[in-house]
Amino acid sequence: MYRQGDVLIVPLAEHAVPESAHDAVSEPRDGRGRFVLALGEVTGHAHAVVGPGRLIREAGVFGPMLLHVPEGARVVHEEHAAISLPKGWYRVVRQREYVPGSVRIVAD
Amino acid sequence: MTEETNWRAVAAATGTGERAGAEAGVRLAYRRAGLDEPEMIVWARSPLEAVRLLSGDVPEGVTTPLPTGASVRDALRNRPLAAARERLHSGLGPAGWSGHWRATGENLWETTRPLVDRVRTGVVEALAPSDREEETRIRLLLLDAVLGQHDAAWLYALDTDTDADADTASDAGSGLDALAEVARTAGWWWPYENVAVLTERPTELHRDEAGRLDRGDGPALAYADGFALHAWRGLPVPAEFLDRLGALTPEQIRQEENAELRRVMLEFYGYERYLEESGAKPVDRDETGVLWRIELSGDEDVVMVEVVNSTPEPDGTSRTYWLRVPPTTRTAREGVAWTFGLDAEVYEPLKQT
C-alpha cells in the first residue's frame, strides 16, 4: 500500500480484480502521456502515473479507480516525492473527510 | 496546451472578454440556426443585471423595455448540442459515448454545475427573497440562458471543430462553433428573436483545489455590477459572516447555533489554535497521527486526525493538516484509515510521500 498525499494506492491480488475490469476501457492519458489520478483545479498539480498500463474508473468522478501496470510504474506529483509501483493491479482511493451528514473529498 | 486545459481555462476565465468577438459569435449562432440576426445586442455586467433587464428594467440609452420577442435558446443551443450528441452517440454506441463523456467533459461539468446552480440561486435570492410566484418567473428566465463559458464541458465533449472544418463558409453548419466562440469571450447570454442579452464574465473567481467556490476574505465569485457570492470550501456563507471571521473567538464559535457555520468558523479559526486555547488533550496518538476531540453542546463532537505531510516543505518543515472523521472514531489509525475508506487493521502504507 502506497500513499502520495491525498491518494492511496492499494495492491490488489489478481483474483480480487473484478471480472469486468479485464476488458474495461482505460481512462485516457493526459497531454504528457500520463494517467491522472487526481488533479488540483487551481494549481494544476496532479498525482499522475507514468508507464504502460491502464486506469479504469469504477464509478463516479472521484473513483475508486483500478490501475493495472503490467511492467510497474512511477507515481509523480509536483509537491511529493515519486513512488515506484511494482507491476500488478491496484485500487486507487482519494482521501475523504467527514462532514456531518456526508463526506467530502480532500484536496491538498 | 491540451484541449482539456483550454476548455478548463474557458470555464474559469474572468475579466472582460473581447466584446466584438462575442457579438460575432452570437450573430453566427443565429445564422447557423437559420434565424435572422438579432436587431439589438445588449450587454449586462452579470446574470443578475441581465435578469433585471429582462424583467423590465430599462437599460441605458433605451427608452422602452426590451422588445425581446420569444426565446430562441432551443434553436440556437439545445438543438445543435442534441444533434452533435446524437451523431457521437450513434457513431460510438452507448458505452462508447459514455466513455467519451468521461474522458472529456464529465470532470469539468462536475465542478461547473455547482457554480451554475449557485449563480442561479444567488440571482433568485437577490430578486425574490420570499415571493414564490416571482421566484418561479425568475427561475424560468434563468432557464432561457445559454451558459456561455459555463457550457465549456459540453463544447469540449461535443468537439466544436469538426463542422467548422467541414463547412466553414456556409451558414448551415451545426452551430457549435458559434457557441464556442461566444463561450471563449462571454458569460451567460440570452437569445431572443429580436434581442440578445450578453453578460460579461465575472471579475473574480476563487476556488479550492477541488474546484469548489472558496474564499475567506471576500466574495468567491464577483461580477462588475457588484453581484457577488460568498463561500467557504463550497459552502455558501453570508457576506457579513466572513467579515466576522477575522475577529473570531473560541467563545463565539461555541455560541454559534448554525452547525454548518460553526464548522466554517472552526476551520477558519484553525483546529490547532482552537484546541490549544481550549486546553484540549489528544485522545490518541500513534505512528499514523494524533486524534483530537472537541465537544460541542447541542451538536455531535468534532473528532479530527492530525496528520503530518510526509514530504517536507521547501523550507524543511513538515506541514500538518487536520481531517475531520466520524465522531465514533477511537484511535488515530482508525481515523486515518477511515479517510481512505479502510479499516484500521488493513491500513499500512509501505511508503508515504
Contacts between the chains, C-beta under 8 A, distances in Angstrom:
chain1	res1	chain2	res2	distance
A	1	B	347	7.5
A	1	B	348	5.8
A	1	B	349	5.0
A	1	B	350	5.8
A	2	B	349	6.2
A	2	B	350	6.1
A	2	B	351	5.2
A	2	B	352	7.6
A	3	B	310	7.5
A	3	B	349	4.3
A	3	B	351	7.4
A	3	B	352	4.4
A	3	B	353	7.5
A	4	B	352	7.6
A	4	B	353	5.3
A	5	B	309	7.2
A	5	B	311	7.5
A	5	B	353	7.6
A	8	B	340	4.4
A	8	B	342	7.7
A	8	B	349	7.2
A	10	B	342	7.7
A	25	B	95	7.8
A	25	B	99	5.0
A	27	B	102	7.2
A	27	B	103	6.6
A	28	B	103	4.5
A	30	B	2	6.9
A	30	B	4	7.5
A	31	B	1	7.7
A	31	B	2	3.5
A	31	B	4	7.5
A	31	B	5	7.2
A	39	B	107	7.7
A	40	B	209	4.2
A	41	B	111	6.4
A	41	B	207	5.7
A	41	B	208	7.4
A	41	B	209	5.6
A	41	B	210	6.4
A	41	B	211	3.9
A	42	B	207	6.0
A	42	B	208	6.9
A	42	B	209	5.5
A	43	B	209	6.7
A	44	B	5	7.9
A	45	B	209	8.0
A	57	B	102	6.4
A	61	B	106	6.4
A	61	B	107	5.9
A	61	B	110	4.8
A	64	B	341	7.8
A	77	B	353	7.9
A	79	B	311	6.4
A	80	B	310	7.7
A	80	B	311	4.6
A	80	B	353	4.5
A	81	B	311	5.5
A	81	B	353	3.8
A	82	B	353	7.3
A	83	B	351	5.8
A	83	B	353	5.8
A	93	B	340	4.8
A	93	B	341	5.7
A	93	B	342	7.7
A	95	B	323	7.3
A	95	B	339	4.8
A	95	B	340	5.9
A	96	B	339	5.7
A	96	B	340	7.7
A	96	B	341	7.1
A	97	B	323	4.9
A	97	B	324	5.4
A	97	B	325	7.7
A	97	B	339	6.6
A	98	B	303	7.9
A	98	B	323	7.8
A	98	B	324	4.7
A	98	B	325	5.0
A	98	B	326	5.1
A	98	B	338	7.5
A	99	B	263	7.4
A	99	B	324	6.9
A	100	B	259	6.7
A	100	B	263	7.7
A	100	B	300	6.2
A	104	B	210	7.7
A	104	B	233	7.7
A	104	B	234	7.7
A	105	B	210	5.6
A	106	B	210	8.0
A	106	B	323	6.4
A	106	B	339	7.0
A	107	B	208	6.1
A	107	B	209	3.5
A	107	B	210	3.9
A	108	B	209	7.0
A	108	B	309	7.5
A	108	B	321	7.2
